[in-house]
Amino acid sequence: MAEQIDVFRTPAHGPPIRIARRGYSRDQADGEVCPQREVTCQRPGLCWSSARFLCCLLVLGGLACGQGTFGLTGSDLPAGAPSDRSFDGGDSSASADVGGTSGDEALPVGDDTPRGGGDTPPAGCPAGSKDGGATGGTLTAAGGINVLVRTPPGYSPTVAYPFVMVYAPAGADAAGCEAFTGLTTQARARGYIIAYADNVGPESLEVIEQAAGTIPAVTARWCVDPKRIYVTGHSNGGTLAEVIGAQGFAPVAAIAPSAAGMKSSTFTSLGCPAAPLPEMEMHSSGDQLFPLSEGFGAHIAEMWAAFDGCSPTPGDADANGCIHYTGCAGNAEVDYCEGTAPHGVWPHLNDAIFDFFARFVGP
């Protein structure tokens, strides 16, 4: 069984500090609350000495500095994966809600009206400007991160497609991530390009920003609508999705992290996101690694709702068990979906993830 290290065990918070990093609309002064949002940006209390301050500013985890990283030292995937979940790449039906077809027939795209980006259709890409394969392919991004790309049926290099980047949990490569999540079926059926990246341990802001570089690595070779780029991932990958969205490391229209190793006290230490961002937080009451009682999952959704200026009271749960924070600034929305499975299980909400993404278009 994979060793599970102690992550985000944050000490009592000290006073807020001034934060001035890329991704924020302005500096967060001592005690300042995010503009129009009732969230105070704070820092971990162990970081007051100069050495610890630098470490904790760069290393996002609420750990004693130098004693660990965000994720797992082994694999997030359950030991002895179930027989219906192969890790050999290719399209997978591992998720319980995977439906449709994995062949070349296109299924109708849902009629959700995207919000936030206007009505101007994407311009597409000039002929000859994109050399990515018609059915997808592989590439190696900066830092040696391998990426597996799948395209929708009838892909044309001159047509701009919505795009989802999926970041792997610990212990999974790009192909294993595809099999683990089973997202390719829905992506192809709905006309999305989808890509899977090898596991990247989110040890520092620099490492996470480098992982975000997989997004432009894909868009450089395949024709992507720049206003419809989305990010998801599980565990380590969920943490990457949270930070990429919060820090603005890529121009994403919405994020959907699963089982992320991000707790509310650590999230506030990052400062306030520059602008409202739609977020679908997926977590589980059965997550033994990142338990709800310690500030993971529901608490992060509440933080995003505050960051996005949403109503503090969510609506009733829908058929998927998801609650929705609405009335947000910039036509954003925050959803929180809680399951009961242990940490190493994908939440099986693939259709709901794509329904959520379909509602939002970036600026």
Helices and strands as residue ranges (DSSP letters): G 45-47, H 50-58, E 136-141, G 142-144, E 145-150, E 161-167, H 174-181, H 184-189, E 193-197, H 205-212, H 214-219, E 224-234, H 236-247, E 254-258, H 264-269, E 279-284, G 292-294, H 298-307, E 322-325, G 329-331, E 334-339, H 350-358
